[in-house]
Amino acid sequence: MRKWIFSIFTVLFSTFAFSDAQCEMKHQNKFKPQIMNSSNHSYVHPDTVLSNPLFVKVMSLQGFYNDNLKKMEKAFEVLEKVVNSDEFKDRVVNFKNTKGERAFASNKGLSNEQIYEVFMEGRETLRPNTPGEMNFDLRLYNRSWSRVIGYTTPDTNLININWKYFKNFGAHEVAANLAHEWTHKIGFDHSSAAEHDSAPYAIGYIIEEMAAKLITSPTQKVALQ
């Protein structure tokens, strides 16, 4: 009887852990995204890739008030600036993985150019009729024992953000997490939390790095306050 109960618990725990792991971004990254050098024969000039403006649109917010809301609003602002920049376009199109190849892991057979175009088209799997929008339904929750920054599932528009990490994050880190989870919403995944070359992780890292520079830039600082 005890063995049977233990087996059921193990199956349930494994299922729960697996579902969370599909759409998480753990706070343990030391991975720095690389970009293909323009002198490399595989380099693609960004001007040859289609680009449309992409706007952040807040659909619903649960649990964000006062300073938490201000931080999220700043993250939205810097996220929108970053994804519409020429540098972001270049870094996604010419992203170089850890093998030195111009390719994302778990790319569904798509090239970097195609992944960038899908990203900028903004058609979420569950909201295909809202092109040009990064639509966000967000819920702040608190799971102190968890190592997961945020998660979502394929059957909902809701993105869950763990207060444990959010409370200490800067706006650039929040923007990165939003991008990671939203990239799941447009159909991209990763095989594990260690697949840093996948589109959700790599694009999140690119945005985190760019957003941090943008926030601290003397010419941008006033606009983002």
CYANA upper distance limits for C-alpha pairs under 8 A (distance plus 0.5 A):
  1 MET  CA      5 ILE  CA      6.82
  2 ARG  CA      6 PHE  CA      6.60
  3 LYS  CA      7 SER  CA      6.59
  4 TRP  CA      8 ILE  CA      6.82
  5 ILE  CA      9 PHE  CA      6.73
  6 PHE  CA     10 THR  CA      6.59
  7 SER  CA     11 VAL  CA      6.74
  8 ILE  CA     12 LEU  CA      6.69
  9 PHE  CA     13 PHE  CA      6.50
 10 THR  CA     14 SER  CA      6.51
 11 VAL  CA     15 THR  CA      6.61
 12 LEU  CA     16 PHE  CA      6.69
 13 PHE  CA     17 ALA  CA      6.53
 14 SER  CA     18 PHE  CA      6.48
 15 THR  CA     19 SER  CA      6.68
 16 PHE  CA     20 ASP  CA      6.82
 17 ALA  CA     21 ALA  CA      6.59
 18 PHE  CA     22 GLN  CA      6.90
 19 SER  CA     23 CYS  CA      8.04
 19 SER  CA    153 THR  CA      8.02
 20 ASP  CA     24 GLU  CA      6.84
 20 ASP  CA    148 VAL  CA      8.43
 20 ASP  CA    151 TYR  CA      6.73
 20 ASP  CA    152 THR  CA      8.08
 21 ALA  CA    151 TYR  CA      8.43
 21 ALA  CA    192 SER  CA      7.29
 21 ALA  CA    193 ALA  CA      6.99
 22 GLN  CA    151 TYR  CA      8.46
 22 GLN  CA    153 THR  CA      8.40
 22 GLN  CA    189 ASP  CA      7.62
 22 GLN  CA    190 HIS  CA      7.37
 22 GLN  CA    191 SER  CA      7.93
 22 GLN  CA    192 SER  CA      7.34
 22 GLN  CA    193 ALA  CA      8.16
 23 CYS  CA    150 GLY  CA      8.01
 23 CYS  CA    151 TYR  CA      5.39
 23 CYS  CA    152 THR  CA      6.07
 23 CYS  CA    153 THR  CA      7.34
 23 CYS  CA    181 GLU  CA      7.13
 23 CYS  CA    184 HIS  CA      7.54
 23 CYS  CA    189 ASP  CA      7.90
 24 GLU  CA    148 VAL  CA      6.36
 24 GLU  CA    149 ILE  CA      7.05
 24 GLU  CA    150 GLY  CA      5.98
 24 GLU  CA    151 TYR  CA      5.34
 24 GLU  CA    152 THR  CA      8.12
 24 GLU  CA    181 GLU  CA      7.95
 24 GLU  CA    193 ALA  CA      7.44
 25 MET  CA    148 VAL  CA      6.73
 25 MET  CA    149 ILE  CA      6.11
 25 MET  CA    150 GLY  CA      6.81
 25 MET  CA    151 TYR  CA      8.10
 25 MET  CA    177 ASN  CA      7.35
 25 MET  CA    180 HIS  CA      7.74
 25 MET  CA    193 ALA  CA      7.43
 25 MET  CA    201 TYR  CA      7.82
 26 LYS  CA    147 ARG  CA      6.72
 26 LYS  CA    148 VAL  CA      5.78
 26 LYS  CA    149 ILE  CA      6.18
 26 LYS  CA    193 ALA  CA      7.66
 27 HIS  CA    147 ARG  CA      7.74
 27 HIS  CA    148 VAL  CA      7.99
 27 HIS  CA    149 ILE  CA      7.22
 31 PHE  CA    196 HIS  CA      7.54
 31 PHE  CA    205 TYR  CA      8.28
 32 LYS  CA    205 TYR  CA      7.65
 33 PRO  CA     95 PHE  CA      7.67
 33 PRO  CA     96 LYS  CA      7.82
 33 PRO  CA     97 ASN  CA      8.03
 33 PRO  CA    202 ALA  CA      6.86
 33 PRO  CA    205 TYR  CA      7.23
 33 PRO  CA    206 ILE  CA      6.88
 34 GLN  CA     91 ARG  CA      8.49
 34 GLN  CA     95 PHE  CA      6.54
 34 GLN  CA     96 LYS  CA      5.75
 34 GLN  CA     97 ASN  CA      7.39
 35 ILE  CA     91 ARG  CA      6.35
 35 ILE  CA     94 ASN  CA      5.95
 35 ILE  CA     95 PHE  CA      5.14
 35 ILE  CA     96 LYS  CA      5.53
 36 MET  CA     40 ASN  CA      7.27
 36 MET  CA     42 SER  CA      8.06
 36 MET  CA     43 TYR  CA      6.49
 36 MET  CA     94 ASN  CA      5.70
 36 MET  CA     95 PHE  CA      6.67
 36 MET  CA     96 LYS  CA      6.02
 36 MET  CA    102 ARG  CA      7.37
 37 ASN  CA     43 TYR  CA      7.11
 38 SER  CA     43 TYR  CA      5.98
 38 SER  CA     44 VAL  CA      8.28
 38 SER  CA     45 HIS  CA      8.44
 39 SER  CA     43 TYR  CA      7.59
 42 SER  CA    102 ARG  CA      7.67
 43 TYR  CA     94 ASN  CA      6.70
 44 VAL  CA     48 THR  CA      7.98
 44 VAL  CA     93 VAL  CA      7.53
 44 VAL  CA     94 ASN  CA      7.02
 45 HIS  CA     49 VAL  CA      8.12
 45 HIS  CA     90 ASP  CA      8.09
 46 PRO  CA     86 ASP  CA      8.34
 46 PRO  CA     89 LYS  CA      6.97
 46 PRO  CA     90 ASP  CA      5.95
 46 PRO  CA     93 VAL  CA      7.35
 49 VAL  CA    113 GLU  CA      6.92
 49 VAL  CA    117 GLU  CA      8.19
 50 LEU  CA    117 GLU  CA      7.03
 51 SER  CA    117 GLU  CA      7.07
 51 SER  CA    120 MET  CA      7.18
 52 ASN  CA    120 MET  CA      6.61
 52 ASN  CA    121 GLU  CA      7.22
 52 ASN  CA    132 GLY  CA      7.61
 53 PRO  CA     84 ASN  CA      6.65
 53 PRO  CA    120 MET  CA      7.44
 53 PRO  CA    132 GLY  CA      6.80
 54 LEU  CA     80 GLU  CA      7.66
 54 LEU  CA     83 VAL  CA      7.77
 54 LEU  CA     84 ASN  CA      7.02
 54 LEU  CA    120 MET  CA      6.29
 54 LEU  CA    121 GLU  CA      7.74
 54 LEU  CA    122 GLY  CA      7.32
 54 LEU  CA    132 GLY  CA      5.14
 54 LEU  CA    133 GLU  CA      6.01
 54 LEU  CA    134 MET  CA      7.38
 55 PHE  CA     80 GLU  CA      6.57
 55 PHE  CA    132 GLY  CA      6.65
 55 PHE  CA    133 GLU  CA      5.39
 55 PHE  CA    134 MET  CA      6.47
 56 VAL  CA     76 PHE  CA      7.08
 56 VAL  CA     77 GLU  CA      8.47
 56 VAL  CA     79 LEU  CA      8.38
 56 VAL  CA     80 GLU  CA      6.51
 56 VAL  CA    133 GLU  CA      6.29
 56 VAL  CA    134 MET  CA      5.19
 56 VAL  CA    135 ASN  CA      6.76
 56 VAL  CA    136 PHE  CA      8.18
 57 LYS  CA    133 GLU  CA      6.72
 57 LYS  CA    134 MET  CA      6.29
 57 LYS  CA    135 ASN  CA      5.37
 57 LYS  CA    136 PHE  CA      6.84
 58 VAL  CA    135 ASN  CA      6.36
 58 VAL  CA    136 PHE  CA      5.48
 58 VAL  CA    137 ASP  CA      7.16
 59 MET  CA    135 ASN  CA      6.72
 59 MET  CA    136 PHE  CA      5.93
 59 MET  CA    137 ASP  CA      5.77
 60 SER  CA    136 PHE  CA      7.25
 60 SER  CA    137 ASP  CA      5.12
 60 SER  CA    138 LEU  CA      6.68
 61 LEU  CA    137 ASP  CA      6.53
 61 LEU  CA    138 LEU  CA      5.44
 61 LEU  CA    139 ARG  CA      6.49
 62 GLN  CA    138 LEU  CA      6.64
 62 GLN  CA    139 ARG  CA      5.05
 62 GLN  CA    140 LEU  CA      6.64
 63 GLY  CA    139 ARG  CA      6.69
 63 GLY  CA    140 LEU  CA      5.70
 63 GLY  CA    141 TYR  CA      8.06
 64 PHE  CA     68 ASN  CA      5.90
 64 PHE  CA     69 LEU  CA      5.42
 64 PHE  CA     72 MET  CA      8.50
 64 PHE  CA    139 ARG  CA      8.40
 64 PHE  CA    140 LEU  CA      7.22
 65 TYR  CA     69 LEU  CA      5.29
 65 TYR  CA     70 LYS  CA      8.33
 66 ASN  CA     70 LYS  CA      6.87
 67 ASP  CA     71 LYS  CA      6.62
 68 ASN  CA     72 MET  CA      6.77
 68 ASN  CA    167 LYS  CA      8.14
 69 LEU  CA     73 GLU  CA      6.61
 70 LYS  CA     74 LYS  CA      6.70
 71 LYS  CA     75 ALA  CA      6.71
 71 LYS  CA    170 GLY  CA      8.09
 71 LYS  CA    171 ALA  CA      6.31
 72 MET  CA     76 PHE  CA      6.70
 72 MET  CA    171 ALA  CA      7.39
 72 MET  CA    174 VAL  CA      7.73
 73 GLU  CA     77 GLU  CA      6.77
 74 LYS  CA     78 VAL  CA      6.71
 74 LYS  CA    171 ALA  CA      6.58
 74 LYS  CA    224 LEU  CA      7.10
 74 LYS  CA    225 GLN  CA      8.03
 75 ALA  CA     79 LEU  CA      6.40
 75 ALA  CA    171 ALA  CA      5.15
 75 ALA  CA    172 HIS  CA      6.76
 75 ALA  CA    174 VAL  CA      6.46
 75 ALA  CA    175 ALA  CA      5.34
 76 PHE  CA     80 GLU  CA      6.73
 76 PHE  CA    175 ALA  CA      7.11
 77 GLU  CA     81 LYS  CA      6.92
 77 GLU  CA    224 LEU  CA      7.80
 78 VAL  CA     82 VAL  CA      6.63
 78 VAL  CA    171 ALA  CA      8.40
 78 VAL  CA    172 HIS  CA      7.90
 78 VAL  CA    175 ALA  CA      7.67
 78 VAL  CA    211 ALA  CA      6.58
 78 VAL  CA    214 LEU  CA      8.00
 78 VAL  CA    215 ILE  CA      8.04
 78 VAL  CA    224 LEU  CA      7.81
 79 LEU  CA     83 VAL  CA      6.77
 79 LEU  CA    172 HIS  CA      8.50
 79 LEU  CA    175 ALA  CA      5.98
 79 LEU  CA    176 ALA  CA      8.34
 79 LEU  CA    179 ALA  CA      8.30
 79 LEU  CA    207 ILE  CA      7.76
 79 LEU  CA    211 ALA  CA      7.49
 80 GLU  CA     84 ASN  CA      6.86
 81 LYS  CA     85 SER  CA      6.95
 82 VAL  CA     88 PHE  CA      6.86
 82 VAL  CA    207 ILE  CA      7.19
 82 VAL  CA    210 MET  CA      7.22
 82 VAL  CA    211 ALA  CA      7.02
 83 VAL  CA     88 PHE  CA      6.29
 83 VAL  CA     89 LYS  CA      7.95
 83 VAL  CA    120 MET  CA      8.50
 83 VAL  CA    207 ILE  CA      8.14
 84 ASN  CA     88 PHE  CA      7.64
 84 ASN  CA     89 LYS  CA      8.21
 85 SER  CA     89 LYS  CA      7.09
 86 ASP  CA     90 ASP  CA      6.75
 87 GLU  CA     91 ARG  CA      6.58
 88 PHE  CA     92 VAL  CA      6.64
 88 PHE  CA    206 ILE  CA      8.08
 88 PHE  CA    207 ILE  CA      8.20
 88 PHE  CA    210 MET  CA      8.46
 89 LYS  CA     93 VAL  CA      6.52
 89 LYS  CA    116 TYR  CA      7.67
 90 ASP  CA     94 ASN  CA      6.32
 90 ASP  CA     95 PHE  CA      8.43
 91 ARG  CA     95 PHE  CA      5.89
 91 ARG  CA    206 ILE  CA      7.99
 92 VAL  CA    112 ASN  CA      7.02
 92 VAL  CA    113 GLU  CA      8.17
 92 VAL  CA    116 TYR  CA      6.79
 92 VAL  CA    203 ILE  CA      7.60
 93 VAL  CA    112 ASN  CA      5.37
 93 VAL  CA    113 GLU  CA      5.53
 93 VAL  CA    115 ILE  CA      8.50
 93 VAL  CA    116 TYR  CA      6.88
 94 ASN  CA    102 ARG  CA      6.57
 94 ASN  CA    112 ASN  CA      7.41
 95 PHE  CA    102 ARG  CA      6.12
 95 PHE  CA    103 ALA  CA      7.14
 95 PHE  CA    104 PHE  CA      7.96
 95 PHE  CA    112 ASN  CA      7.70
 96 LYS  CA    100 GLY  CA      6.07
 96 LYS  CA    101 GLU  CA      5.81
 96 LYS  CA    102 ARG  CA      4.95
 96 LYS  CA    103 ALA  CA      6.72
 96 LYS  CA    104 PHE  CA      8.25
 97 ASN  CA    101 GLU  CA      5.95
 97 ASN  CA    102 ARG  CA      6.79
 97 ASN  CA    103 ALA  CA      6.65
 97 ASN  CA    104 PHE  CA      6.98
 97 ASN  CA    105 ALA  CA      8.41
 97 ASN  CA    197 ASP  CA      6.25
 98 THR  CA    197 ASP  CA      7.73
102 ARG  CA    112 ASN  CA      7.64
103 ALA  CA    107 ASN  CA      8.16
103 ALA  CA    111 SER  CA      7.01
103 ALA  CA    112 ASN  CA      6.43
104 PHE  CA    111 SER  CA      8.35
104 PHE  CA    112 ASN  CA      7.35
104 PHE  CA    197 ASP  CA      5.96
104 PHE  CA    198 SER  CA      5.69
104 PHE  CA    199 ALA  CA      6.41
104 PHE  CA    202 ALA  CA      8.46
105 ALA  CA    190 HIS  CA      8.00
105 ALA  CA    195 GLU  CA      7.79
105 ALA  CA    197 ASP  CA      5.70
105 ALA  CA    198 SER  CA      4.82
105 ALA  CA    199 ALA  CA      7.46
106 SER  CA    188 PHE  CA      8.10
106 SER  CA    189 ASP  CA      7.18
106 SER  CA    190 HIS  CA      6.45
106 SER  CA    191 SER  CA      7.57
106 SER  CA    198 SER  CA      6.23
106 SER  CA    199 ALA  CA      8.05
107 ASN  CA    111 SER  CA      7.88
107 ASN  CA    115 ILE  CA      8.24
107 ASN  CA    188 PHE  CA      7.77
107 ASN  CA    198 SER  CA      7.53
107 ASN  CA    199 ALA  CA      7.59
108 LYS  CA    188 PHE  CA      8.29
110 LEU  CA    114 GLN  CA      6.24
110 LEU  CA    115 ILE  CA      6.73
111 SER  CA    115 ILE  CA      6.73
112 ASN  CA    116 TYR  CA      6.66
113 GLU  CA    117 GLU  CA      6.76
114 GLN  CA    118 VAL  CA      6.63
115 ILE  CA    119 PHE  CA      6.57
115 ILE  CA    199 ALA  CA      8.49
116 TYR  CA    120 MET  CA      6.65
117 GLU  CA    121 GLU  CA      6.44
118 VAL  CA    122 GLY  CA      7.23
118 VAL  CA    123 ARG  CA      8.08
118 VAL  CA    186 ILE  CA      8.16
119 PHE  CA    123 ARG  CA      8.45
119 PHE  CA    183 THR  CA      7.78
119 PHE  CA    186 ILE  CA      7.67
120 MET  CA    132 GLY  CA      7.20
121 GLU  CA    131 PRO  CA      6.18
121 GLU  CA    132 GLY  CA      5.87
121 GLU  CA    133 GLU  CA      8.27
122 GLY  CA    130 THR  CA      7.59
122 GLY  CA    131 PRO  CA      5.49
122 GLY  CA    132 GLY  CA      5.32
122 GLY  CA    133 GLU  CA      5.64
122 GLY  CA    134 MET  CA      6.40
122 GLY  CA    186 ILE  CA      7.76
123 ARG  CA    127 ARG  CA      6.77
123 ARG  CA    128 PRO  CA      5.11
123 ARG  CA    129 ASN  CA      7.21
123 ARG  CA    130 THR  CA      6.46
123 ARG  CA    131 PRO  CA      5.56
123 ARG  CA    132 GLY  CA      7.75
123 ARG  CA    133 GLU  CA      7.86
123 ARG  CA    186 ILE  CA      6.81
124 GLU  CA    128 PRO  CA      5.83
124 GLU  CA    130 THR  CA      8.21
124 GLU  CA    185 LYS  CA      5.77
124 GLU  CA    186 ILE  CA      4.86
124 GLU  CA    187 GLY  CA      7.90
125 THR  CA    185 LYS  CA      6.51
125 THR  CA    186 ILE  CA      5.85
125 THR  CA    187 GLY  CA      6.81
126 LEU  CA    155 ASP  CA      8.36
126 LEU  CA    156 THR  CA      8.00
126 LEU  CA    157 ASN  CA      7.37
126 LEU  CA    185 LYS  CA      8.08
134 MET  CA    182 TRP  CA      7.90
136 PHE  CA    157 ASN  CA      8.08
136 PHE  CA    158 LEU  CA      8.00
136 PHE  CA    159 ILE  CA      7.95
136 PHE  CA    182 TRP  CA      8.33
137 ASP  CA    157 ASN  CA      6.71
137 ASP  CA    158 LEU  CA      5.43
137 ASP  CA    159 ILE  CA      6.56
138 LEU  CA    158 LEU  CA      6.27
138 LEU  CA    159 ILE  CA      5.44
138 LEU  CA    160 ASN  CA      6.40
138 LEU  CA    161 ILE  CA      7.69
139 ARG  CA    158 LEU  CA      7.62
139 ARG  CA    159 ILE  CA      6.81
139 ARG  CA    160 ASN  CA      5.38
139 ARG  CA    161 ILE  CA      6.61
140 LEU  CA    160 ASN  CA      6.52
140 LEU  CA    161 ILE  CA      5.45
140 LEU  CA    162 ASN  CA      6.53
140 LEU  CA    163 TRP  CA      6.62
141 TYR  CA    160 ASN  CA      7.28
141 TYR  CA    161 ILE  CA      6.60
141 TYR  CA    162 ASN  CA      5.66
141 TYR  CA    163 TRP  CA      6.20
142 ASN  CA    162 ASN  CA      5.83
142 ASN  CA    163 TRP  CA      5.43
142 ASN  CA    164 LYS  CA      6.59
143 ARG  CA    162 ASN  CA      6.85
143 ARG  CA    163 TRP  CA      7.84
143 ARG  CA    164 LYS  CA      7.16
144 SER  CA    164 LYS  CA      6.23
148 VAL  CA    162 ASN  CA      7.65
149 ILE  CA    161 ILE  CA      6.68
149 ILE  CA    162 ASN  CA      5.80
149 ILE  CA    164 LYS  CA      8.24
149 ILE  CA    165 TYR  CA      6.47
149 ILE  CA    166 PHE  CA      8.05
149 ILE  CA    177 ASN  CA      8.16
150 GLY  CA    159 ILE  CA      7.69
150 GLY  CA    160 ASN  CA      5.85
150 GLY  CA    161 ILE  CA      4.82
150 GLY  CA    162 ASN  CA      6.06
150 GLY  CA    177 ASN  CA      7.77
150 GLY  CA    181 GLU  CA      8.04
151 TYR  CA    159 ILE  CA      6.57
151 TYR  CA    160 ASN  CA      5.84
151 TYR  CA    161 ILE  CA      7.30
151 TYR  CA    181 GLU  CA      7.31
152 THR  CA    156 THR  CA      7.92
152 THR  CA    157 ASN  CA      8.33
152 THR  CA    158 LEU  CA      6.91
152 THR  CA    159 ILE  CA      5.42
152 THR  CA    160 ASN  CA      6.66
152 THR  CA    181 GLU  CA      7.32
153 THR  CA    157 ASN  CA      8.50
153 THR  CA    158 LEU  CA      8.39
154 PRO  CA    184 HIS  CA      8.35
154 PRO  CA    185 LYS  CA      7.70
157 ASN  CA    185 LYS  CA      7.89
159 ILE  CA    181 GLU  CA      7.43
161 ILE  CA    166 PHE  CA      7.59
162 ASN  CA    166 PHE  CA      6.64
163 TRP  CA    167 LYS  CA      6.15
164 LYS  CA    168 ASN  CA      8.21
165 TYR  CA    169 PHE  CA      6.75
166 PHE  CA    174 VAL  CA      7.52
169 PHE  CA    173 GLU  CA      6.26
169 PHE  CA    174 VAL  CA      6.86
170 GLY  CA    174 VAL  CA      6.95
171 ALA  CA    175 ALA  CA      6.56
172 HIS  CA    176 ALA  CA      6.78
172 HIS  CA    207 ILE  CA      8.14
172 HIS  CA    208 GLU  CA      5.73
172 HIS  CA    209 GLU  CA      8.13
172 HIS  CA    211 ALA  CA      5.47
172 HIS  CA    212 ALA  CA      5.73
172 HIS  CA    215 ILE  CA      8.12
173 GLU  CA    177 ASN  CA      6.81
173 GLU  CA    208 GLU  CA      6.07
174 VAL  CA    178 LEU  CA      6.67
175 ALA  CA    179 ALA  CA      6.70
175 ALA  CA    204 GLY  CA      8.44
175 ALA  CA    207 ILE  CA      7.57
175 ALA  CA    208 GLU  CA      7.14
175 ALA  CA    211 ALA  CA      7.99
176 ALA  CA    180 HIS  CA      6.66
176 ALA  CA    203 ILE  CA      8.39
176 ALA  CA    204 GLY  CA      4.96
176 ALA  CA    205 TYR  CA      6.86
176 ALA  CA    206 ILE  CA      8.36
176 ALA  CA    207 ILE  CA      5.91
176 ALA  CA    208 GLU  CA      5.25
177 ASN  CA    181 GLU  CA      6.73
177 ASN  CA    204 GLY  CA      6.80
178 LEU  CA    182 TRP  CA      6.44
178 LEU  CA    204 GLY  CA      8.37
179 ALA  CA    183 THR  CA      6.48
179 ALA  CA    200 PRO  CA      7.76
179 ALA  CA    203 ILE  CA      7.60
179 ALA  CA    204 GLY  CA      5.93
179 ALA  CA    207 ILE  CA      7.98
180 HIS  CA    184 HIS  CA      7.39
180 HIS  CA    200 PRO  CA      4.98
180 HIS  CA    201 TYR  CA      6.41
180 HIS  CA    203 ILE  CA      7.31
180 HIS  CA    204 GLY  CA      5.37
181 GLU  CA    185 LYS  CA      7.28
181 GLU  CA    200 PRO  CA      7.41
182 TRP  CA    186 ILE  CA      7.27
182 TRP  CA    200 PRO  CA      8.48
183 THR  CA    187 GLY  CA      7.29
183 THR  CA    188 PHE  CA      6.40
183 THR  CA    189 ASP  CA      8.34
183 THR  CA    199 ALA  CA      7.71
183 THR  CA    200 PRO  CA      5.79
184 HIS  CA    188 PHE  CA      5.34
184 HIS  CA    189 ASP  CA      6.26
184 HIS  CA    200 PRO  CA      7.06
188 PHE  CA    199 ALA  CA      7.12
188 PHE  CA    200 PRO  CA      7.20
189 ASP  CA    198 SER  CA      7.63
189 ASP  CA    199 ALA  CA      7.75
189 ASP  CA    200 PRO  CA      7.03
190 HIS  CA    195 GLU  CA      6.55
190 HIS  CA    198 SER  CA      6.12
190 HIS  CA    199 ALA  CA      8.16
190 HIS  CA    200 PRO  CA      7.69
190 HIS  CA    201 TYR  CA      8.47
191 SER  CA    195 GLU  CA      6.85
195 GLU  CA    201 TYR  CA      7.94
196 HIS  CA    201 TYR  CA      5.77
196 HIS  CA    202 ALA  CA      6.39
197 ASP  CA    201 TYR  CA      7.07
197 ASP  CA    202 ALA  CA      5.94
198 SER  CA    202 ALA  CA      6.32
199 ALA  CA    203 ILE  CA      6.07
199 ALA  CA    204 GLY  CA      8.47
200 PRO  CA    204 GLY  CA      6.50
201 TYR  CA    205 TYR  CA      6.69
202 ALA  CA    206 ILE  CA      6.68
203 ILE  CA    207 ILE  CA      6.64
204 GLY  CA    208 GLU  CA      6.62
205 TYR  CA    209 GLU  CA      6.71
206 ILE  CA    210 MET  CA      6.68
207 ILE  CA    211 ALA  CA      6.21
208 GLU  CA    212 ALA  CA      6.60
209 GLU  CA    213 LYS  CA      7.04
210 MET  CA    214 LEU  CA      6.66
211 ALA  CA    215 ILE  CA      6.57
212 ALA  CA    216 THR  CA      6.86
213 LYS  CA    217 SER  CA      6.41
214 LEU  CA    220 GLN  CA      6.75
214 LEU  CA    221 LYS  CA      8.02
215 ILE  CA    220 GLN  CA      6.90
215 ILE  CA    221 LYS  CA      6.06
215 ILE  CA    224 LEU  CA      7.28
216 THR  CA    220 GLN  CA      7.85
216 THR  CA    221 LYS  CA      6.50
217 SER  CA    221 LYS  CA      6.29
218 PRO  CA    222 VAL  CA      8.26
220 GLN  CA    224 LEU  CA      6.94
221 LYS  CA    225 GLN  CA      6.95
